[in-house]
Amino acid sequence: MGKQLLSAVLGLGVAFAASAQQPYQNASLPTEQRVDDLLSRMTLEEKVAQLQTVWQKRRTLEDKELRFLPEKAKELIPLGIGHIGRPSEFKTPQQTAEFNNALQRWLKENTRLGIPAMMHEEALHGYAAFDATSFPQAIALASSWSPQDMHDVYALSAREMRATGSHWALTPILDIARDPRWGRIEETMGEDPYLMSAMGVAAVEGFQGKTGKTGPFAADKVVATLKHLTGHGQPAAGVNIAPAFIGERELHEVFLPPFEAAVKLAHASSIMASYNEIDGIPSHVNKPLLEDVVRKQWGFNGVIVSDYFAIEELNTRHSLYESEAAAAKAALLAGVDMETPDPKTFPHLTGLVQSGQLDEAAIDKAVRRVLALKFRLGLFEQPYVDASKANGIVGADSDRVFACQVAEKSMVLLKNDGTLPLKADKIKQLAVIGPHADEVLLGGYSSIPRQTVSIVDGLKQKLQGKAKVEFAPGTKLTKALTQTPAKQAAFVTSDIAERSKAAGTYSMQRWNYDDIRLADEADRKGLLEQAVALAKNSDAVVLVLGENEGLSREAWADTHLGDRTSLDLVGNQLELAKAILATGKPLVLVLTNGRPLALGELAESMPAIIEAWYLGQETGSALANVLFGDVSPSGKLPLTFPRSAGHVPSYYNHKVSAKRGYLFDDISPLYAFGHGLSYSSFDYSALKIDDSNAKANGEVTVRMSIRNSGQFDATEVVQLYIQDPVASVTRPIKQLKGFQRVPLKPGQQAHIEFMLPVNLFAFFDQQMNWVVEPGEIKLMIGSSSADIRLNGSFTIKGDITEVSATKAYLSQARIY
C-alpha cells in the first residue's frame, strides 16, 4: 500500500474515531445519563480537576495583550478544570469572549475527554467587567422594593455575561445585615428576611430563568450563587468574618429563610458557604447545615462552592486542622463541592484517595453536581460565543434608560419640609457642593462602565439653557490613591487609571486599594471657604455628602480593612454642612454612601434629605429627575438607620423586651425600616379581612384601598406587617409579610388584595417544631414599619399544627 493511501486510511480512521459520539456527548440523552457515562470514563485526577478553579493563576494563561496561551494551559490545566475565575479582568468584552473561546477550544481539542470549563464572574449590581452596565448597588436595589426590577437587572447582567462566554454569577448576596459597622452592608439587601426572600427569588429567576431544578439553561442565562451561608451579616463587633453569635431558632427564622426561598421557589443552582463560624463551627465544615439542612431538608441539588481562600483559612484563620489535606477532606465531606479561587487544598484529594484516607465516592458525588451544571448550560454542545457581537451587547446604549429608571426608584426621600422638588424657574445659579459630586461612586464589586453621569453633569444637562450649575468640592474625604507595590499597581496605573478618568469613576481603584487614609486639614485647605462663597452667590444648593468605597468596604485581608467603629460623617463634613446651612439658601442634602449614617443634628436642621446610596452609571440623570420633580421618589429603606454606632444592633423586628430605653438618649431609630417619603400624599382606607380559612395550610385575604391625595404622579409601597401577641415562644414586635408598589396619578384610587398563607406565620416552638399556633394575629398596614395607617386582627383557628413540609415563604399581592 502506498504511503499516500496508507495516510488517507489512517486519517479516515482517526476521523471516524473522533466523530464517534459517546453517550455523554449526545445532547438528546437525559442529563443524569450523560453524567453517569462521563463519570465512568474519568480518572481520579480528572475528577479532582473538575472540583478546582484557577483565578490568579489564570493570568499565566494570558500574554501581554491578554490573549490565550495554549502552551501555558498544557502546564496549568492539562486534565481540564471546573471553573475559570473572572476571565473578564482587564479585558474588553470582545477580548473576554475571544479568550474564553480560545480556552474552551483548547479544552475540547487537547484534553482527553474534552470537558468544557465554566467561567465565573462577579455581578453584584451588574456584570463587573469593563464597559458593562452598572446598576445601583445592592442596598440601593433593595430600596426600590421592586422584585420585578431586581429580576430585570439580573436578567440584563446574565445576557451581558453570556455574550462574553461567562456562565456563573457569584451573586446574589442574601446575608441579613444587622450591623452597619460591617463594611459589606452595601452588598446586601437589608435586614428583613421577607423582603430579602422576595428580592432574592426575583434575582435568581433573573439570572437563571425558570429552568427548574434540572432543566436546561437558556443561552442568555447564567448560574446564580446564593451567598454567604450563613450569619455573615451579623459578625461580632461588625468585623468582617468574625463569629456570628446566633441561636438556632433565630438562625432558622431570620437568617436562613431567604436562602431556602431562593432554593425552593427559584431553584438556585449554586450556594457559597460563608467565612464565619457559628457556635464554633465554620460554615465550610458545617455538615449539619450544608448536608442536613440545605441538601436533605431543602432538596438542593446544585453545587456548593467555597468562598475565596476559605478552605485554607480553616487552618490559617480558624486553626482547625494541621494540614491542607485535612482541611480539604473536612470541607468536601461537609458538603463543599468546589474550591475557589485557585488550586490550594483540593489537589490533595487525589492523594487522600490513593492512600485510603478518603473514599472516591465522596469525590464522585461532588463531580456529578459540577458536570450536571455543565450539561444543563449546554457547554458540551456550544461552548463558544460570537466574539464580534460582545462589544455591542455589553453596556449597550439602549440599556441606559433602564439603568436610570432603576436608579430613580432606588432613592429614598428621608426628609422634606417643602424644599423639594426644586423649581427650575426660580433658580438662575445652582451650587453643587460635595467631595464626590463630580464623580460617580459605584460601590464595591464594580468595574468601569463605558460612561457615567455625575451629579454635576446630570444637573447641568437638566438645567441646560435654564440655569447655571457651578461646582465646588467643599472638602475631601480620603487622600489620593498613589502608585503601590506591584500586586496593586494595576488598580491605580496604566489602562485602569485611564479608563477610570474617561468614565468619570474611580470606584474600582478605591475599593481595591489597600492603604486608604483620611484626608487632613492640609488636604482640605480653602475648600470649605470656596464652597461657602459659591453657596452665597447661588439661588439654591445641592450638598452631596457621605462616604466613598474606601471608607466602608469588604475587609478581605489584615492589610485591606473596611469595617468601622463609627457611623458619623468623616472629616469636616458636619462643619461644611453647618456653614452651608448658615447661608440661608434653599438646601438639599444628598447622601452617597453604602451604609446607614448617623446624621446627628443634620437630621433636624437639614430642610430636605435624600439617601441616594450608590446609584450606578446613570446617577446624575436619575438624581436630577428626582430633584426637579420629573419623578417622585418612591424608595423605602430596607434597613434601619440607628442614631449612632452605640445604638447597634438596631433592627425593626426586635423582641418586645429589647427597647426599654437609654439613659440620656433616645432609643428609637433615626429612620425606621420601610421609611421613605414622596412628593405626594396617600390616604389608606377600607381595610377588610377575610379569615374564614385562617387555619394551618389555609389562607387569609386582606383588602384595602389607597388614594393619591397629593398633586404629583407618585408610587407608594404599601407594607403589611403582623404581630403574634401571645405565643409559646417570644415573637418580634413586627414582621413584614407582604408589600406592593402602587403607582397612582393625583386623585386616583386603587384597591390592593393580599393573599396571606397562614403557614407564613409559622415558627419554631419550644421543641423546635415548625408550627402554626392558633390565636390572634394583629395586622398592620402602612407606609413604613413606624407609620402604620390601618390596624386589624384575625384569629387562627384549629390545633397546633406542624407545617415543616408545607412551608410558605411569600404572600401574593395584586392591584385590582
Salt bridges, closest charged atoms under 4 A:
ASP36 OD1 - ARG368 NH1 2.43
ASP37 OD2 - ARG41 NE 2.98
GLU46 OE1 - ARG112 NH2 2.76
GLU62 OE2 - ARG58 NE 2.78
GLU62 OE2 - LYS91 NZ 2.69
ASP63 OD2 - ARG67 NE 2.97
GLU65 OE1 - ARG67 NH2 3.27
GLU89 OE1 - ARG58 NH1 3.17
GLU89 OE1 - ARG59 NH2 3.06
GLU89 OE2 - ARG86 NH2 3.86
GLU122 OE1 - LYS227 NZ 3.52
ASP131 OD2 - ARG450 NH1 3.53
ASP131 OD1 - ARG499 NH1 3.52
ASP149 OD2 - LYS409 NZ 2.79
ASP152 OD1 - HIS151 ND1 2.90
ASP175 OD2 - HIS228 ND1 2.75
ASP179 OD2 - ARG181 NH2 2.64
GLU187 OE1 - ARG184 NH2 2.73
GLU205 OE2 - LYS210 NZ 3.28
GLU250 OE2 - ARG178 NH1 2.49
GLU253 OE1 - ARG731 NH1 2.99
GLU260 OE2 - LYS264 NZ 3.40
GLU260 OE1 - LYS807 NZ 3.23
GLU277 OE1 - HIS318 ND1 3.84
GLU291 OE2 - ARG295 NE 3.93
ASP292 OD1 - LYS296 NZ 3.65
ASP307 OD2 - HIS228 NE2 3.81
GLU313 OE1 - ARG317 NE 3.66
GLU324 OE2 - LYS344 NZ 3.41
GLU324 OE1 - HIS348 NE2 3.03
ASP337 OD2 - ARG295 NH2 2.71
ASP337 OD1 - ARG369 NH1 2.76
GLU360 OE2 - LYS47 NZ 2.74
ASP364 OD1 - LYS47 NZ 2.81
GLU381 OE2 - ARG34 NH2 2.53
ASP399 OD1 - ARG159 NH2 3.65
GLU439 OE1 - HIS436 ND1 3.17
GLU439 OE1 - ARG510 NH2 2.98
GLU470 OE2 - LYS468 NZ 3.32
ASP495 OD2 - ARG499 NE 3.03
ASP514 OD2 - LYS487 NZ 4.00
ASP514 OD1 - HIS560 ND1 2.70
ASP515 OD2 - ARG517 NH2 3.00
ASP520 OD2 - LYS479 NZ 3.17
GLU521 OE2 - ARG524 NH2 2.81
ASP523 OD2 - LYS479 NZ 2.73
GLU547 OE2 - ARG564 NH1 3.26
GLU547 OE2 - ARG595 NH2 2.72
GLU549 OE1 - ARG510 NH1 2.57
GLU554 OE2 - ARG184 NH1 3.23
ASP558 OD1 - ARG317 NH2 3.83
GLU601 OE2 - LYS578 NZ 3.77
GLU618 OE2 - ARG400 NE 2.83
ASP630 OD2 - LYS462 NZ 2.70
ASP665 OD2 - HIS647 NE2 3.59
ASP666 OD2 - ARG643 NH2 3.32
ASP683 OD2 - ARG707 NH2 3.10
ASP713 OD2 - LYS745 NZ 3.56
GLU716 OE1 - LYS636 NZ 3.15
GLU753 OE2 - ARG703 NH2 2.68
GLU753 OE1 - ARG814 NE 2.73
ASP787 OD1 - ARG789 NE 2.91
